[in-house]
Each structure stands twice: as structure tokens, then as C-alpha cells.
Amino acid sequence: MAIGTRRIEDYVPVIKHNEGLYTELAVTVASGATVTLPSTTTIGGSAVVALGDITSSSTTASAFTVTNTGIFTGSKVVGITADSATTGTIVALSAAGLTSGHAVVLTSAGTIVTTGDVLSIVANSATTSTGLFRMSATGLTDGFLMALTGGGANVTASGGGINLSLGAATAGTGIAIATSGVYTGTTGLLSITAASATTGSLAVITGNGLTTGKGLALASSGVIATTGSLVSVTTTGQTTGTALLVAHTTSVIASGGSLVRISSTSIDTSTTTGALLDLSSTASVVGTQVLITASALTSGTVMSIVSASLTSGIGLKFTLAGLTTGAAIDTTGIAATKQNFNMNASTGSTAAPQTNAPAGFFKIGIGGTDQWVPYYNAT
């Protein structure tokens, strides 16, 4: 060591040549003074740049502080390099007594724009890692693993909370949510809440390149029974709006295409509910429950029922036990000169109306007036 340009040995003659300085007392460097060590300096056989064991029992003061007041444009104010490390841990923080405090706090008062960020993790050579960023909190109960707060009313149409980009990925999963427990919660593994939204869209899926793929695929191998359902839509305040809307424009749906298709390959036996489609309205007393409008149709078919294997079953069945002045089928919207029904002719009966009394009559309405039509035994 040197004081000014003079060696300390010149002032402390007990220092022997080539044996250095030894003391059992504390060495104090005056405030504002600096100590300069050459790059080859070692302490205990290790380079001084590799040692930094700081012990402090302070309860409020900082044990270690790095302050840079310059307009810094370099790559790092504090740098830790361990390029030869493989399985070790480069930086370890332990805060075993933490309750409401913070283990790490990153703060910036700067106006961060475009590619700026507060935390950047880059590992572009990673391949099979199961998590470049991992959090484990197996003791969590009412807490959350991650809480993000966005800009609120300041957010514009191009802003948001989380922006996940998979680049040009052709396979894999963007977000995976899984639980191995027997989940009975009602808040959902994925919950989206926007109670004040009015005209916006809460979830948007865009897949303009889809051909044989699926925009949304729901699957369950569970035995769904009674009140269970794979898809549930509940509306309690609906008036003139639509709970489920499937809209189609521009392209032409040809044979083989459908806006909505419900199919089953199981041997279904339900008789009290509709196996493929079950519509129920238990409180409505007026109004139209099912409406099909095909205002531009000319030579097509509005509704077609096909069952090539039906033998002793029923093609279309009406059960209207409370019917009084109404009608099971109303064709009054058809012009009087047009066919109400088109049926196949039959030659299997020899009954002659002019010589045989009818077996009975059934009632139909003609122009709102009751009329009786005779029928004969098939002989």
C-alpha cells in the first residue's frame, strides 16, 4: 500500500520485506477515501473480485448498495458472469421469514416504451425445458400464484394485460391449465369477469386459415348425468338479445356443410328427453317457441325429416293434452288454392265411400271453422 506516493513501509518499519502487512486490529478507511487494488490482488488465495461475503444484522439499513448516478447506456450496472456453470445456481436469494414483505422489488419511474422492459429473460438456446420461468407455492390457499395489474382505463385497443407470442409454431400449447384433483369449484379453472361490459367482446378466437381444424374443441369422457353439462349458457336478464348466435355470410354452404350439426353414433334409448336435441320452456304461456325463417327460399325444403330405418316408430309426434280451441298443425298461412298436404296415393284399400259407412271421423279446421273428415277401415 502507498500513502500519496510513499510506501507504508516507510512509515511503519516493522513491516518486513516480502512478508506484507499483518494486524489484529480493524483497518478503517476515512470517509471519501478510496482503496485501489491491482487486478492480480488475492485474498486467501482467491481473486478479490470473486469474494463478497457481507454479513449484516441491520433491521432497516441496506447491507449492500450499488448506486450509479450517470446517464447509463451500457449493458449492465451490476454484472454476474458464470458462463461455464451447468447444474449450479448462479444467484440465490433466501427470505425464510418473509410475511408481507418482498423478496425482490423491481421499480422504474421511467416512461418505458416499445422494446423497453423492467425484467427481461432471454434463453434462445433452450429446447426441452419444462419452464424457463418457474414459480412454486404449494402452500397457497386463498392466495394467487401471480397477480398482474394493468393500466385500467388508460389501456387502448392495441394494449392489454398479457401478450403471448408463439412465433411461427405449428404445434404445442400456448397456455396449459391442468389440475389432478377432483375439482368441484364453481369459479372455474379459467375465469373471465367483466361485469360492467356492455358492447364489447369478452373472448375472441380468430382462425382465418381453418379448413378441417376446430376453433374450439371441448371433449369429455366422463359420465355426464342429471345436472351436468359440457357447455352451459345461462342468461337471467335477456330480453331482445341472443344467448347463442351462429352467423354466416358471404360463402355458400353446399351439400355436406352445416352451420350447426348435432350427431351421435351411440345406441341412444332416451324417451323422456330428446337424445339429440331437447328444447324446454316451462313458464312461457304466449309467444313462439321455435321459429324457422327462410324468406328467400323458393324450390328448396324448409325442414326435412329423414329416417330410412323407421318401421313401427313415429316420424313426427305431437302431444297436446291441454289443447282446446288451438290446432296441432296450422296451415292457414298457405293460399287457399295451394296444397296443404302432399301425400302418396294408395291402392291397398277396397273401401268404397258410396257403399260403406265410415269407421269414424277426425276434425280439421278449414278457414278457422271446424270440419269433420270421415275415415274408413283399411280393408
ZISUL-V38809 format. One record per pair of residues at least 24 apart in sequence whose C-alpha atoms are under 10 Angstrom apart, sorted by sequence separation. I is the first residue (numbers start at 1). J is the second residue. D is the distance in Angstrom with one decimal. If there is no record, write none. Layout:
# ZISUL-V38809
i/j/d
I/J/D
I/J/D
This chain:
# ZISUL-V38809
i/j/d
351/375/10.0
352/376/8.8
351/376/6.9
350/376/9.9
351/377/7.4
349/376/9.1
350/377/9.5
351/378/7.3
349/377/8.3
350/378/7.8
351/379/6.3
349/378/5.5
350/379/5.9
336/366/9.5
348/378/7.7
349/379/5.2
336/367/8.8
348/379/7.8
2/35/9.9
332/365/9.0
1/35/9.0
2/36/10.0
330/364/9.7
331/365/9.3
332/366/8.1
1/36/9.0
329/364/9.4
330/365/8.4
331/366/9.3
332/367/6.8
1/37/8.9
328/364/9.7
329/365/9.6
330/366/9.8
331/367/9.5
332/368/8.2
327/364/8.4
327/365/8.0
330/368/9.7
326/365/9.7
327/368/9.9
326/368/9.9
325/368/9.9
325/370/9.7
